[in-house]
């Protein structure tokens, strides 16, 4: 009966000595949603085009200047953030495919055609120097969006 407490003690010591794996930290700038299949029929109306969008989140406690950063899909369609696009600390910005007036939480790609495929695609966010910061891919016709 003495071996049972020794085994228990050995397991307890082993659990303390084995380092835990670090949790995956979210990137500073993260794609958090891709709404790839706008509601209703795809008739290229501006309302329908703006129904597809990508939401990008700043996970840091400081504002980040997005000037020159690029949002791309697999095909190579590219939206480049212009001057004066500052993503505040812990804030989100939505990039809509159609036309509209840019603001602090929503910008418009200005396209007259869809960007995101309704079945599979990927969204990539790159810094102005081209470094990949985050991506989100999807492969589904069952849903209209993906939370990343």
N, C-alpha and C positions, 0 to 999 in steps of 0.2 A: 504493500500500500504506500510505501514511501516514494516510489517512483512517480506516481501521479502528481504530487506537488512539484517535483523537480521538472517534469515535462511541462507543466503549466507555467512554472517560473521561466523556463528556457524559452517558451513561446512568447511570453510577455517581454523578455529582454530582446528577442529577435524583432518583435514588432516595433520596439523603440529604436533599435539600431538601423532598421531599414529606412532609408530616406523616402519620403513621399514624393510622388511625381508632381512637378509644378503644374498648376492649372494653366490652361491656354488663355493668355491675356488677349482681349479684343484689340485689334489694331487701333491706332489713334483715330484714323478715319476709316469708317466701315460702311459697306453697302448693307443696309438692313432690310430692304424690301425691293423686289422687282415685280411690278404689276405689268405682266406681259400680254395679257389678253383683255383689252378694254371691254367694258360692259356693252352689250347689244351687238348689232351687226357692224362689221368692219366696212364702213362706207367712206372712209377717209375724211369724215367731217372733222372740223377742228375740235369739237367736243369729244369725239371718239379718239382722236389722236392724243388729246390730253388725258384720256382715261388710261393710257399706258404711261408708266413713270418708274423712276428709280429714286429711292430715298437713301440718302447718305447721312451718316451720323458722326459727329465729332465726340469721341469718348474721352476727351481730355478736359482739363480744367483751364485751358487757355484757348483763345480764338486762333483760328488757322486761316491764313490767306490762301484761297484756292486759285488765284490768278495763274493761268497756264496749265492747271491740272486738267486731265482728260478722262471722260467717261466713254468707254467703247463697248461695242458688242463683238461677237466672234467674227462677223463679216468685215468689221473695220469701220462701221459707222462711228463717227467720233463727235462728241460734244466737248468743246474746250471752254472752260470757265474764263470769263473775261475779267477785266480789272474791277476792283472794288467788290469782289465777291468774298466776303469774310464770313466764315462759318464759326459762330460763337461757341464758347465753351458749353459742352453737353447739349448742343443744338442739332437740329436736323435741317437738311435742305432737300427739296424734291425737284428732280429734273423731269419735266413733262415733255413729251415728244412734239406736241403741236406748237401753236403760236400763242403769245400772251405778253403781258407786261411783267418783267422780272421784278422780284421783291427780295426781301431778306430770307424768306423761307421757301420760295419757289422760283425756279428759273425755267425758261422755255427754250427748247432746242430749235424751234422755228421750222420744223419739217412739215411737209405736206404729204408724207407717206410714213407708214409705220416703221419702227426700228426693231422692236423685239418680236422674234418668232413666237407663234402661239403654242409650239410644242417643245422646242428645246433651243437654248441659247445660253450665253453667259455675259454677265456685265463685269467690266474691269475698271477700276479706278487707279489712275497713275498720276504721280506727281509731275510737276512741270519738267523735271529732269528725266522723265520716262520711267522712273522706278515704280514697279507694281506695288501698290499698297494693299489692295484687297480685291477679291472677286467673288461672284456668286453665280453658280450655274444652276440650271433647272432642266428637267426632262419629264414633262407631264402635260397631258391635255385634260387631265382630271380637274386641275385647279386653274385659276386665272392669275395667281400671284405666288410668289415664294418669299417667305420671311427668311432672311439669311442670318 
